[in-house]
């Protein structure tokens, strides 16, 4: 294919490196950004997706991975999020088996290697998107934009918004998806290696591209969008289609196929292959996943539960503007943006409407230029940039189905490709007009250096839950989940007093936050503040009647208050909602044994064996004062009771040790 279009490289002052050196630089810099995350812990969602995921263990049949969601739940379950990513889970399983257990270093190293590999592939991808597709007579692809492709790849490699995908192990789904996404695109380009002006192409490589797109989707749902982007690329770059002219001819019902040469160049056939492949992939996934929608709650995505279509539309568009802002200025990053972090816009008087207006002003301006510009090269670059920005984001847009988040940094890993294209093109336009091009180059270099430092800082925050959760307090102070997670982290470390403060704040910010109520109730129960604990747990089960853990904890509190019948009822309710609940069965057994002993003592208070056995029960539970009381009553009634004196002496020694520790 002849290349007669202008070249962005002519207009910018930037480094010109041989391809192998450019890729080496990108690999090293991308490694530098995230290297300090290699020895981080399992944090946030890693616990559910990895540590608690039975699909990683050898005893789970490999076949189960194809019937379970990302978190190890059956896809047919009502509680499943329907996130079907078996190939990602398979890599976690391999990590687990090679490491011989849950050691996070191996998991983190693989994520870092994946991002470096993806960043290197970006050099080739951007050289095609920015410079066009041209091969030598020997079938070797030429890099017609070495400087701009290096710049765009560096922008991608060091973007701080990628930290969640790289430093968070669960982000591997996005990394694997991106890897096969890019391989699908590069495979599609290979279909035209022997091409002469679009007449010849390889059906084999088109089918390989579809297969790689399917693999990308089995890593994460966004992967399927590459098939649409391949079609856009084919139309714009291979067939040099003018979209506005195409639409006008379609509306006028001209002899479109002959005029546009679509059949002659095979575009319709290739698009048919892509669409057929995509439809087949989606159908198979639908058959495996089932027809039921994912189970999300209002706190996950409050806008999607709004009754008013206006409120939903306004807030969805506001979320889009926040995603765009994270690409432009990735300084305020947060592990979770739900639960009040972004309050709903409920009227047009809300000043945040300005963000929507700014977003659509920019988008409409870019779309108009992409469609109407007389410069075919400008039309192509802007359309490809917008395509790669918007199309991979569509599964997360709430347009086709409800998603389980408000804003998620991980879902803009792929759309950032489009951002890098548009940024690089904008830089070239400024350079073309600027008299001092080196000043612009220094400014861009400064942005890259700032992003590298931001990546390193953000990666260090992802190394532990304490740092990660606390980093979110300044970004999303209204997010109840942030306060909940800080409180949970403190409670796990034994700092109950500080944990109570954060749990209370979480409940204040979200009065229906049942998990915060449950955890706070647990701590208050342990501190013997039973009245407030009962109130919190009662409210939790009132808000969410199927919350089995809260029912069990309520039963424990009621047992401590000597309301045995109510406690028994709470335990049975917990078991009703969670059939396999060994802790609850254990607590129920404890309740019934204590109640029966007390009932026996009430009927015959002078039976030494009754008091002795009840004392043993209390001794095992750690209720040492009650154990001492009943041991002494038993020995008073029968000083020769077998075993009672020995147990009593053991208890006394333990109490003496505790007193010595307290005195020290």
C-alpha positions in Angstrom: 0.0 0.0 0.0 1.4 3.4 -0.9 1.9 5.9 1.8 1.4 9.4 0.6 -0.2 10.9 3.7 1.6 13.4 6.0 3.7 12.1 8.9 3.4 13.4 12.5 7.1 12.7 13.1 8.0 15.6 10.8 6.4 18.1 13.2 7.7 17.1 16.6 11.0 17.4 18.4 11.5 14.1 20.1 13.9 11.1 20.4 14.4 9.0 17.3 15.5 5.5 18.2 15.8 2.3 16.3 12.8 0.0 17.0 14.7 -2.4 19.3 16.1 0.4 21.4 12.7 2.2 21.6 11.1 -1.0 22.9 13.9 -1.5 25.4 13.5 2.0 26.7 9.7 1.6 27.0 10.2 -1.8 28.8 12.7 -0.4 31.3 10.6 2.7 32.1 7.4 0.8 32.5 9.3 -1.6 34.9 10.7 1.4 36.8 7.2 2.7 37.4 5.8 -0.3 39.1 8.9 -2.3 40.3 8.3 -1.3 44.0 5.0 -3.2 44.0 6.7 -6.6 43.6 6.8 -7.5 47.3 3.4 -6.1 48.2 0.7 -8.0 50.1 -2.6 -9.3 48.9 -4.9 -6.3 49.2 -8.5 -5.4 48.9 -10.3 -7.6 46.3 -7.3 -10.0 46.2 -8.6 -11.7 49.3 -11.9 -12.8 47.6 -10.5 -13.4 44.1 -7.4 -15.3 45.3 -7.1 -16.3 48.9 -10.7 -17.3 49.4 -11.2 -18.6 45.8 -11.4 -22.4 46.0 -10.8 -22.6 42.2 -7.1 -21.9 42.8 -6.6 -25.1 44.8 -5.4 -28.4 43.3 -8.4 -30.3 44.7 -10.8 -28.3 42.6 -11.3 -29.9 39.2 -10.0 -27.7 36.3 -13.4 -28.0 34.7 -15.1 -26.0 37.4 -13.3 -22.9 36.3 -15.5 -22.9 33.2 -18.7 -22.9 35.3 -17.6 -20.4 38.0 -17.3 -16.6 38.0 -14.1 -14.7 38.8 -14.7 -15.0 42.5 -15.2 -18.8 42.5 -19.0 -18.7 42.8 -21.2 -20.7 40.5 -22.5 -18.7 37.5 -26.0 -20.0 38.2 -26.0 -18.6 41.7 -28.2 -15.6 42.4 -25.3 -13.9 44.2 -22.9 -14.3 41.2 -21.5 -11.1 39.6 -21.4 -12.9 36.3 -17.8 -11.8 35.7 -16.7 -14.7 33.6 -12.8 -14.8 33.4 -11.7 -18.4 33.5 -8.3 -17.8 31.8 -7.4 -15.2 34.4 -8.3 -17.5 37.2 -6.3 -20.2 35.5 -3.1 -18.0 35.7 -3.8 -17.4 39.4 -4.1 -21.1 39.9 -0.7 -21.7 38.1 0.9 -19.0 40.3 -0.5 -20.7 43.4 0.8 -24.2 42.4 4.3 -23.0 41.4 4.6 -20.9 44.6 3.3 -23.8 46.8 0.8 -21.5 48.5 -0.4 -18.0 48.8 2.8 -16.0 48.4 2.1 -12.7 46.7 5.6 -12.0 45.2 5.1 -14.4 42.3 1.6 -12.9 41.6 3.0 -9.3 41.6 6.0 -10.2 39.4 3.7 -11.7 36.7 1.6 -8.5 36.7 4.7 -6.3 36.3 6.0 -8.4 33.4 2.6 -8.3 31.7 2.4 -4.5 31.8 6.0 -4.2 30.5 5.1 -6.6 27.6 1.9 -4.7 26.8 3.8 -1.4 26.8 6.4 -2.8 24.4 3.6 -4.1 22.0 2.2 -0.5 22.2 5.2 0.7 20.2 4.1 -1.5 17.2 0.4 -0.7 17.7 1.0 3.1 17.8 3.3 3.0 14.8 0.4 1.5 12.8 -2.3 3.8 14.3 -0.3 7.0 13.9 1.8 6.1 10.8 -0.3 3.8 8.8 0.1 0.2 7.6 2.8 -0.4 5.0 4.9 -3.5 4.2 8.1 -4.0 2.2 8.1 -6.3 -0.8 9.4 -9.0 1.6 6.4 -8.6 3.9 8.1 -6.7 6.7 6.1 -4.0 8.3 7.6 -0.5 8.2 7.5 1.9 11.2 6.5 5.2 9.6 6.1 7.0 12.9 9.1 6.0 15.1 9.1 9.2 17.2 5.4 9.6 17.8 4.9 5.9 18.4 7.7 6.0 21.1 6.1 9.0 22.7 2.6 7.5 22.7 3.9 4.2 24.1 5.8 6.0 26.9 2.6 8.0 27.8 0.8 4.6 28.0 3.6 2.9 30.0 3.8 5.6 32.7 0.2 6.5 33.1 -0.6 6.5 36.9 -4.2 5.3 36.3 -2.7 1.9 35.4 -1.4 1.4 38.9 -4.5 -0.5 40.1 -4.2 -3.0 37.3 -0.5 -3.6 37.8 0.0 -3.3 41.6 -3.4 -4.9 42.4 -3.2 -8.6 41.6 -6.9 -8.7 40.6 -5.9 -6.2 37.9 -4.4 -9.1 36.0 -7.7 -9.6 34.3 -7.3 -6.2 32.6 -3.6 -6.9 31.8 -4.3 -10.3 30.2 -7.3 -8.9 28.3 -5.1 -6.0 27.0 -2.4 -8.4 25.9 -4.7 -10.5 23.8 -6.6 -7.4 22.7 -3.4 -6.0 21.2 -2.3 -9.4 19.7 -5.7 -9.6 18.0 -5.2 -6.1 16.5 -1.7 -7.0 15.3 -2.9 -10.3 14.0 -5.6 -8.5 12.0 -2.9 -6.2 10.5 -1.0 -9.3 9.4 -3.9 -10.2 7.2 -2.8 -7.5 4.8 0.9 -8.3 4.6 0.6 -9.4 1.0 -2.0 -6.8 0.3 -1.9 -4.5 -2.8 -4.2 -1.6 -2.3 -6.6 -3.7 -0.2 -7.4 -6.3 -2.9 -5.8 -9.3 -1.2 -6.0 -10.4 2.4 -5.5 -13.5 4.5 -8.7 -15.1 5.8 -6.5 -17.1 8.2 -5.2 -14.1 10.0 -8.7 -12.6 10.2 -9.8 -15.8 11.9 -6.8 -15.8 14.2 -7.7 -12.2 15.2 -11.2 -13.4 16.1 -9.8 -16.2 18.1 -7.5 -13.9 20.0 -10.4 -11.6 20.7 -12.3 -14.5 22.2 -9.3 -15.3 24.4 -9.2 -11.6 25.5 -12.9 -11.8 26.4 -12.2 -15.0 28.5 -9.7 -12.9 30.5 -12.1 -9.9 30.9 -15.3 -8.9 29.2 -13.9 -5.8 27.5 -11.8 -8.0 25.2 -14.7 -8.5 22.8 -14.5 -4.9 21.7 -11.4 -5.4 19.7 -13.5 -7.0 17.0 -15.3 -3.7 16.5 -12.1 -1.8 16.6 -10.6 -4.0 13.9 -13.6 -3.3 11.7 -13.1 0.5 12.3 -9.4 0.2 11.5 -10.2 -1.8 8.3 -12.6 0.8 7.1 -10.4 3.8 7.9 -6.9 2.6 7.2 -7.2 -0.3 4.7 -10.2 1.1 2.7 -9.6 4.8 3.5 -13.4 5.2 4.0 -14.8 8.7 4.4 -17.5 8.1 7.1 -19.4 11.3 6.4 -19.4 10.7 2.7 -20.4 7.1 3.3 -23.4 8.2 5.4 -24.5 10.8 2.8 -24.5 8.2 0.0 -26.4 5.7 2.2 -29.0 8.3 2.9 -29.3 9.2 -0.8 -29.4 5.5 -1.6 -26.6 5.8 -4.1 -25.0 2.8 -5.6 -22.9 2.6 -2.6 -21.1 -0.7 -3.1 -19.8 0.2 -6.6 -18.9 3.8 -5.6 -17.1 2.9 -2.4 -15.5 -0.3 -3.7 -16.4 -2.2 -0.6 -17.0 -5.5 -2.2 -14.0 -5.2 -4.4 -11.7 -4.6 -1.4 -13.4 -7.3 0.7 -14.4 -5.0 3.6 -17.9 -6.4 3.8 -16.7 -9.9 3.9 -14.1 -9.2 6.6 -16.7 -7.3 8.7 -19.1 -10.3 8.3 -16.3 -12.6 9.6 -15.7 -10.3 12.6 -19.4 -9.9 13.4 -20.1 -13.6 13.0 -17.2 -14.5 15.2 -18.3 -11.9 17.8 -21.9 -13.1 17.8 -20.8 -16.7 18.2 -18.5 -15.8 21.1 -21.2 -13.8 22.9 -23.8 -16.6 22.3 -21.4 -19.2 23.8 -20.7 -16.9 26.8 -24.4 -16.3 27.3 -25.1 -20.0 27.3 -22.5 -20.6 29.9 -23.3 -17.6 32.0 -27.1 -17.9 31.9 -29.7 -15.3 31.4 -29.9 -13.9 34.9 -28.5 -10.4 35.5 -25.6 -9.8 37.9 -26.5 -9.2 41.5 -25.6 -5.6 42.4 -26.9 -3.3 45.2 -27.6 0.4 45.3 -24.4 1.1 47.2 -22.4 -0.4 44.3 -23.9 1.9 41.6 -26.5 4.3 43.1 -27.2 6.1 39.8 -28.4 2.9 38.1 -31.1 2.5 40.8 -32.5 6.1 40.4 -36.1 6.1 39.5 -35.7 9.1 37.2 -34.3 8.6 33.7 -33.0 12.2 33.9 -31.1 11.5 37.1 -29.6 8.3 35.6 -28.5 10.0 32.4 -27.0 13.0 34.1 -25.0 10.9 36.5 -23.8 8.4 33.9 -22.5 11.3 31.9 -20.9 12.8 35.0 -19.1 9.5 35.6 -17.8 9.6 32.0 -16.4 13.1 32.7 -14.7 11.8 35.8 -13.1 9.0 33.8 -11.9 11.5 31.3 -10.5 13.7 34.0 -8.6 10.7 35.5 -6.9 10.2 32.1 -6.1 13.9 31.8 -5.0 14.5 35.4 -4.4 11.2 37.3 -3.6 12.8 40.6 -6.6 11.8 42.7 -6.7 8.1 42.6 -8.8 5.8 44.9 -9.2 2.1 45.2 -13.0 2.4 45.5 -15.3 5.2 44.3 -18.6 3.9 45.6 -20.8 4.5 48.7 -21.2 8.2 48.7 -17.7 9.0 47.2 -19.5 10.7 44.3 -22.9 12.1 45.5 -25.7 11.9 43.0 -26.6 14.9 40.8 -30.3 15.5 41.3 -30.9 18.8 39.6 -29.5 21.0 36.8 -28.5 23.6 39.5 -25.7 21.3 40.7 -22.4 23.0 39.6 -21.0 19.6 38.5 -23.1 19.9 35.4 -20.2 22.0 34.1 -18.1 18.9 33.9 -20.7 17.3 31.6 -20.9 20.3 29.4 -17.1 20.4 29.1 -16.9 16.7 28.3 -19.5 16.9 25.5 -18.1 20.2 24.2 -14.7 18.5 23.7 -16.2 15.3 22.3 -18.5 17.0 19.8 -15.7 19.2 18.7 -13.5 16.1 18.1 -16.3 14.2 16.4 -17.0 17.1 14.0 -13.3 17.3 13.1 -13.2 13.5 12.7 -16.1 13.5 10.3 -15.9 16.8 8.5 -12.3 17.8 8.2 -11.0 18.0 4.6 -7.7 16.5 5.8 -8.1 12.7 5.4 -5.1 12.0 7.7 -6.7 14.2 10.4 -10.0 12.4 10.0 -8.3 9.0 10.3 -6.2 9.9 13.4 -9.1 11.5 15.3 -11.5 8.7 14.5 -9.1 6.0 15.6 -8.3 8.0 18.7 -12.0 8.3 19.6 -12.6 4.7 18.7 -10.0 3.4 21.0 -11.1 5.8 23.7 -14.8 5.0 23.6 -15.4 1.5 22.2 -13.4 -0.4 24.9 -15.2 1.7 27.6 -18.7 0.7 26.4 -19.0 -2.4 28.6 -18.4 -0.2 31.6 -20.7 2.6 30.5 -24.0 1.4 32.0 -25.6 1.8 28.6 -26.2 -2.0 27.9 -26.4 -3.4 31.4 -25.8 -2.3 35.0 -22.3 -2.4 36.3 -21.1 -2.9 39.9 -19.2 0.3 40.3 -19.4 4.0 39.9 -15.9 4.8 38.7 -13.1 2.1 38.4 -9.6 3.1 37.3 -9.0 -0.5 36.0 -11.6 -0.2 33.2 -9.7 2.7 31.6 -6.6 0.7 31.0 -7.6 0.0 27.4 -9.4 3.3 26.7 -6.1 5.1 27.7 -4.8 3.9 24.2 -7.2 6.4 22.6 -6.1 9.1 25.0 -2.5 8.5 24.1 -3.3 8.8 20.4 -5.2 12.1 20.9 -2.5 13.5 23.2 0.3 12.7 20.7 -1.7 14.2 17.9 -2.4 17.3 19.9 1.3 17.6 20.7 2.2 17.3 17.0 -0.3 20.1 16.1 1.2 22.4 18.8 4.7 21.5 17.7 3.8 22.4 14.1 2.7 25.9 15.1 5.4 26.5 17.8 8.6 28.3 17.0 10.5 26.7 19.9 9.6 23.1 19.6 12.2 22.0 22.2 10.3 23.8 24.9 7.2 21.8 24.1 9.3 18.6 24.2 10.7 19.5 27.6 7.2 20.1 28.9 6.1 16.7 27.7 9.2 15.1 29.1 8.2 16.8 32.4 4.8 15.2 32.3 6.4 11.8 31.7 8.7 12.3 34.7 5.8 13.4 36.9 3.8 10.4 35.9 6.7 8.1 36.7 7.0 9.5 40.2 3.3 9.3 40.6 3.3 5.7 39.6 6.0 4.9 42.0 4.2 6.6 44.9 0.9 5.0 44.0 2.5 1.6 43.7 3.9 1.9 47.2 0.4 2.7 48.5 -0.9 -0.5 47.0 1.8 -2.6 48.8 -0.4 -2.9 52.0 -4.0 -2.5 52.9 -3.2 0.0 55.6 -1.5 2.4 53.1 -4.0 1.8 50.4 -7.1 2.4 52.6 -5.6 5.5 54.3 -4.6 7.0 51.0 -8.3 7.1 50.0 -9.4 9.1 53.0 -8.2 12.4 51.5 -9.6 11.5 48.0 -13.0 10.2 49.0 -13.8 11.3 52.6 -17.5 10.7 52.0 -17.0 7.1 51.0 -18.3 4.8 53.7 -16.5 1.8 52.3 -13.1 3.6 52.8 -13.8 4.2 56.5 -15.1 0.6 56.8 -11.9 -0.8 55.3 -9.6 1.4 57.5 -11.6 0.2 60.5 -11.4 -3.4 59.5 -7.7 -3.2 59.0 -7.3 -1.6 62.4 -9.5 -4.3 64.0 -7.5 -7.1 62.4 -4.4 -5.6 64.0 -6.1 -5.5 67.5 -6.6 -1.7 67.6 -10.3 -1.9 68.5 -10.7 1.6 69.9 -9.5 3.2 66.6 -11.5 0.7 64.6 -14.7 1.7 66.4 -14.2 5.3 65.3 -14.0 4.4 61.6 -16.9 1.9 61.8 -19.1 4.6 63.4 -18.1 7.1 60.7 -19.0 4.5 58.0 -22.4 3.9 59.6 -22.9 7.7 59.8 -22.1 8.2 56.2 -24.3 5.2 55.1 -27.0 4.4 57.7 -27.8 1.2 55.8 -24.2 -0.2 55.8 -25.0 -3.5 57.4 -21.4 -4.9 57.2 -20.1 -1.9 59.2 -22.9 -2.4 61.7 -22.1 -6.1 62.0 -18.4 -5.5 62.6 -19.0 -2.6 65.0 -21.5 -4.8 66.9 -18.9 -7.6 67.1 -16.3 -5.3 68.7 -18.9 -3.8 71.1 -19.9 -7.4 72.0 -16.3 -8.2 72.9 -16.1 -5.1 75.0 -19.2 -6.2 76.9 -21.2 -3.2 75.5 -24.0 -5.6 74.8 -27.0 -3.1 74.7 -25.6 -1.1 71.8 -24.2 -4.2 70.1 -27.7 -5.7 70.1 -29.2 -2.5 68.7 -26.8 -2.4 65.8 -27.1 -6.1 64.9 -30.9 -5.9 65.1 -30.9 -3.0 62.8 -28.6 -4.8 60.4 -30.9 -7.9 60.1 -33.9 -5.6 59.8 -32.2 -3.8 56.8 -31.0 -7.1 55.3 -33.0 -10.0 56.6 -30.8 -12.7 54.8 -27.6 -11.4 56.5 -26.6 -14.7 58.1 -23.5 -13.5 59.9 -25.4 -10.7 61.6 -28.1 -13.1 62.7 -25.5 -15.3 64.3 -23.7 -12.4 66.1 -27.1 -11.2 67.3 -27.7 -14.7 68.7 -24.3 -14.5 70.6 -25.2 -11.1 72.1 -28.7 -12.4 73.2 -27.0 -15.5 74.7 -24.7 -13.2 76.7 -27.8 -11.3 77.9 -29.3 -14.6 79.0 -32.2 -14.4 76.5 -31.7 -18.0 75.4 -34.9 -18.5 73.4 -34.3 -15.4 71.3 -30.6 -16.4 70.8 -31.7 -19.9 69.6 -34.2 -18.3 67.2 -31.4 -16.0 65.8 -29.1 -19.0 65.3 -31.7 -20.9 63.4 -32.5 -17.9 61.2 -28.8 -17.6 60.4 -28.7 -21.3 59.4 -31.8 -20.9 57.3 -30.0 -18.3 55.2 -26.7 -20.1 55.1 -27.1 -23.9 55.2 -23.3 -24.6 55.6 -22.5 -22.5 58.6 -20.3 -24.5 61.1 -19.7 -21.5 63.4 -23.4 -21.1 63.9 -24.0 -24.7 64.6 -21.2 -24.6 67.1 -22.7 -21.6 68.9 -26.1 -23.2 68.8 -24.6 -26.3 70.5 -23.0 -24.1 73.1 -26.3 -22.3 73.8 -28.3 -25.5 74.2 -25.7 -27.2 76.4 -25.5 -24.2 78.8 -29.2 -23.7 78.9 -29.7 -27.4 79.7 -27.1 -27.3 82.5 -28.7 -24.2 84.0 -32.1 -25.8 83.7 -30.8 -29.0 85.5 -29.2 -26.9 88.3 -32.4 -25.0 88.8 -34.3 -28.3 89.2 -31.5 -29.8 91.5 -29.1 -27.1 92.8 -27.3 -29.5 95.1 -26.0 -31.8 92.3 -22.2 -31.4 92.3 -21.7 -33.0 88.9 -24.1 -30.4 87.3 -22.0 -27.5 88.6 -18.7 -29.3 87.8 -19.7 -29.9 84.1 -21.1 -26.4 83.7 -17.7 -25.1 85.1 -15.8 -27.1 82.5 -18.1 -25.6 79.8 -17.3 -22.1 80.9 -13.6 -22.9 81.3 -13.5 -24.0 77.6 -15.3 -20.9 76.5 -12.9 -18.6 78.4 -15.6 -17.4 80.9 -13.1 -17.9 83.8 -15.1 -16.1 86.5 -18.2 -18.2 86.0 -16.0 -21.3 85.7 -14.4 -20.5 89.1 -17.8 -19.9 90.7 -19.2 -23.3 89.6 -16.0 -25.2 90.4 -16.1 -23.9 93.9 -19.8 -24.7 94.3 -19.2 -28.3 93.0 -16.3 -28.8 95.4 -18.3 -27.4 98.3 -21.1 -29.9 97.5 -18.7 -32.8 96.9 -15.0 -32.3 97.7 -14.1 -35.7 96.2 -15.8 -35.1 92.8 -13.5 -36.8 90.2 -11.5 -34.4 88.1 -13.1 -31.2 89.5 -10.3 -30.4 91.9 -7.7 -30.9 89.2 -9.6 -28.7 86.7 -10.1 -26.1 89.5 -6.3 -26.0 90.2 -5.6 -25.5 86.5 -8.0 -22.6 86.5 -6.4 -21.0 89.6 -2.9 -21.2 88.0 -4.2 -19.6 84.9 -5.9 -16.8 86.9 -2.7 -16.2 88.8 -0.7 -15.9 85.6 -3.2 -13.4 84.2 -3.0 -11.4 87.5 0.9 -11.3 87.2 0.7 -10.1 83.6 -1.8 -7.4 84.6 0.4 -6.3 87.5 3.5 -6.1 85.2 
